Amino acid sequence: QEVIDFPVSISAIMMVVTVTTLSIKMAWTFPDIAGPFYTVILIFFISAALGLQAGGAFSLGPKNVQPLMTARFAAPGDLPPWRGNNLPPYAACHITWGSPAAPVTLLDLAALALIAYEENCDEMGRLLQESFGSRSPRLEHCSTYDALPRWVSVRFSPARGIGRGTRVFALKGTSSWRDVYADIKLFATIEVLQALSKIVPILSLLPVALVQSIVGFTGNADVKLWNELEDSIMAGQSDGDAMVLTGHSLGGLIAQIVAARQQLPALVFSSPGVLYSARRFQILPESARHVVVLVPDGDVISTVDEQAGVVQRIACLEKNGQAASAAKCHRLRKTACEVWRACGDPWARDFSNTCGSYVSADSLGKPLVEPVADPWQVA
């Protein structure tokens, strides 16, 4: 059966016209019900719908990405090469993903999640070369920038040509008003419940299964958001390569969903959770327990819904040790720099251009809190 897929702009206009016509008809038919409050809500809906649609053509951030790190040091900088030490403060520092013959680290996946924000697919080869040097993976797929989701796939070849390679699928996060609309559409129900829980702790009182049913009752999420990606993953599994997903923010959310549905490993950054929305996303929460979610302190987006995967919390501080703003804590570059400061990079790449404003050389590898015999003892 052939499915007709209308452009988003036409669908949005048809929705606004239909709802407005029916609302006006209702106001004429039931004048006692449609009072001033009804009119205000109608005007708000029309304005929000038109504003979100018009904003779909605008970007929320730069589309031309600079590499997170460079494989070669151009000149001595303020930050030296830092390979890490034997006692990193975060458990995720020790984890690698993919094939043992072509492993990728936490910082490798952060670099790929950042490269997914690059608008021009022709530039990605240069970014991969600068970021990975002789390990540079081959770009296999790059969807258009305005695709939802926008994703790229790269392949790391096995060392010395022996063993399995590693394919990484990286998804772009929120970078346009259309992406914002997708965020709202996916999480509107649970966000309302979480807001109400600030007044009455309904999420603590109700069983998780009941909350999942309430959220799922609003309808399943649009499976077209991940169908193409899933098809590509399944087509590539016959090659025998290890598959890994990554992404930031909205991209991290969709990476979690696909990883749960396909039972694949994933590392995502500053992503909303999937626990309460599991039924809406047509997944089981237990199927996401192999997903690692990097959650910076102070990041608000990570608190949407509840995380079902393995959570690695990391610090988010300014150079002077003060807590950074929520907006800064959501930035992928800021997160990656804290990971580099704490874990180091086994390839000793140059992070000076990115991390110079976030990290000081004397903080590399040091714990943020000095160990004491009794941390709760009053001085």
ChimeraX attribute file (.defattr): number of C-alpha atoms within 10 A of each C-alpha:
attribute: neighborCount
match mode: 1-to-1
recipient: residues
	/A:1	3
	/A:2	4
	/A:3	5
	/A:4	6
	/A:5	7
	/A:6	9
	/A:7	8
	/A:8	12
	/A:9	13
	/A:10	9
	/A:11	11
	/A:12	16
	/A:13	13
	/A:14	12
	/A:15	14
	/A:16	15
	/A:17	12
	/A:18	11
	/A:19	14
	/A:20	16
	/A:21	12
	/A:22	11
	/A:23	16
	/A:24	14
	/A:25	12
	/A:26	13
	/A:27	16
	/A:28	12
	/A:29	11
	/A:30	11
	/A:31	10
	/A:32	8
	/A:33	12
	/A:34	15
	/A:35	11
	/A:36	9
	/A:37	10
	/A:38	13
	/A:39	14
	/A:40	10
	/A:41	11
	/A:42	16
	/A:43	13
	/A:44	12
	/A:45	15
	/A:46	15
	/A:47	13
	/A:48	13
	/A:49	17
	/A:50	16
	/A:51	12
	/A:52	17
	/A:53	18
	/A:54	13
	/A:55	17
	/A:56	20
	/A:57	11
	/A:58	12
	/A:59	15
	/A:60	13
	/A:61	10
	/A:62	10
	/A:63	15
	/A:64	12
	/A:65	16
	/A:66	16
	/A:67	24
	/A:68	27
	/A:69	24
	/A:70	22
	/A:71	20
	/A:72	13
	/A:73	15
	/A:74	8
	/A:75	7
	/A:76	10
	/A:77	13
	/A:78	13
	/A:79	17
	/A:80	15
	/A:81	18
	/A:82	21
	/A:83	17
	/A:84	18
	/A:85	15
	/A:86	8
	/A:87	14
	/A:88	18
	/A:89	16
	/A:90	15
	/A:91	11
	/A:92	21
	/A:93	20
	/A:94	12
	/A:95	10
	/A:96	16
	/A:97	21
	/A:98	23
	/A:99	21
	/A:100	15
	/A:101	18
	/A:102	24
	/A:103	19
	/A:104	19
	/A:105	19
	/A:106	22
	/A:107	22
	/A:108	18
	/A:109	25
	/A:110	24
	/A:111	22
	/A:112	27
	/A:113	31
	/A:114	22
	/A:115	28
	/A:116	29
	/A:117	27
	/A:118	20
	/A:119	19
	/A:120	15
	/A:121	18
	/A:122	11
	/A:123	13
	/A:124	22
	/A:125	15
	/A:126	12
	/A:127	22
	/A:128	23
	/A:129	17
	/A:130	19
	/A:131	26
	/A:132	19
	/A:133	15
	/A:134	10
	/A:135	16
	/A:136	19
	/A:137	21
	/A:138	16
	/A:139	18
	/A:140	12
	/A:141	14
	/A:142	19
	/A:143	17
	/A:144	14
	/A:145	18
	/A:146	15
	/A:147	11
	/A:148	20
	/A:149	24
	/A:150	21
	/A:151	25
	/A:152	24
	/A:153	23
	/A:154	19
	/A:155	20
	/A:156	23
	/A:157	22
	/A:158	18
	/A:159	14
	/A:160	8
	/A:161	10
	/A:162	10
	/A:163	15
	/A:164	20
	/A:165	23
	/A:166	25
	/A:167	28
	/A:168	27
	/A:169	27
	/A:170	32
	/A:171	32
	/A:172	29
	/A:173	28
	/A:174	24
	/A:175	20
	/A:176	18
	/A:177	19
	/A:178	21
	/A:179	24
	/A:180	18
	/A:181	17
	/A:182	18
	/A:183	16
	/A:184	12
	/A:185	12
	/A:186	18
	/A:187	20
	/A:188	15
	/A:189	18
	/A:190	21
	/A:191	15
	/A:192	10
	/A:193	18
	/A:194	19
	/A:195	12
	/A:196	13
	/A:197	14
	/A:198	10
	/A:199	8
	/A:200	12
	/A:201	13
	/A:202	15
	/A:203	17
	/A:204	9
	/A:205	9
	/A:206	10
	/A:207	10
	/A:208	13
	/A:209	13
	/A:210	12
	/A:211	19
	/A:212	18
	/A:213	15
	/A:214	18
	/A:215	22
	/A:216	20
	/A:217	12
	/A:218	11
	/A:219	11
	/A:220	15
	/A:221	16
	/A:222	13
	/A:223	10
	/A:224	11
	/A:225	16
	/A:226	15
	/A:227	12
	/A:228	11
	/A:229	21
	/A:230	16
	/A:231	10
	/A:232	13
	/A:233	21
	/A:234	11
	/A:235	10
	/A:236	14
	/A:237	12
	/A:238	8
	/A:239	9
	/A:240	13
	/A:241	21
	/A:242	23
	/A:243	22
	/A:244	23
	/A:245	28
	/A:246	31
	/A:247	30
	/A:248	31
	/A:249	25
	/A:250	27
	/A:251	28
	/A:252	29
	/A:253	25
	/A:254	27
	/A:255	32
	/A:256	35
	/A:257	24
	/A:258	24
	/A:259	25
	/A:260	25
	/A:261	16
	/A:262	15
	/A:263	15
	/A:264	20
	/A:265	22
	/A:266	29
	/A:267	29
	/A:268	31
	/A:269	29
	/A:270	28
	/A:271	30
	/A:272	28
	/A:273	23
	/A:274	26
	/A:275	22
	/A:276	27
	/A:277	26
	/A:278	25
	/A:279	22
	/A:280	21
	/A:281	23
	/A:282	15
	/A:283	20
	/A:284	17
	/A:285	18
	/A:286	12
	/A:287	19
	/A:288	27
	/A:289	18
	/A:290	18
	/A:291	25
	/A:292	21
	/A:293	28
	/A:294	25
	/A:295	26
	/A:296	26
	/A:297	20
	/A:298	20
	/A:299	20
	/A:300	16
	/A:301	19
	/A:302	22
	/A:303	16
	/A:304	18
	/A:305	21
	/A:306	15
	/A:307	22
	/A:308	23
	/A:309	24
	/A:310	15
	/A:311	15
	/A:312	15
	/A:313	14
	/A:314	18
	/A:315	18
	/A:316	25
	/A:317	21
	/A:318	16
	/A:319	14
	/A:320	10
	/A:321	9
	/A:322	9
	/A:323	14
	/A:324	19
	/A:325	14
	/A:326	15
	/A:327	11
	/A:328	17
	/A:329	24
	/A:330	25
	/A:331	16
	/A:332	21
	/A:333	19
	/A:334	22
	/A:335	26
	/A:336	25
	/A:337	25
	/A:338	21
	/A:339	24
	/A:340	23
	/A:341	26
	/A:342	26
	/A:343	27
	/A:344	22
	/A:345	22
	/A:346	14
	/A:347	14
	/A:348	17
	/A:349	22
	/A:350	24
	/A:351	27
	/A:352	22
	/A:353	15
	/A:354	18
	/A:355	22
	/A:356	15
	/A:357	12
	/A:358	18
	/A:359	23
	/A:360	14
	/A:361	14
	/A:362	9
	/A:363	12
	/A:364	20
	/A:365	22
	/A:366	15
	/A:367	14
	/A:368	12
	/A:369	7
	/A:370	7
	/A:371	8
	/A:372	8
	/A:373	6
	/A:374	7
	/A:375	10
	/A:376	7
	/A:377	7
	/A:378	5
	/A:379	4
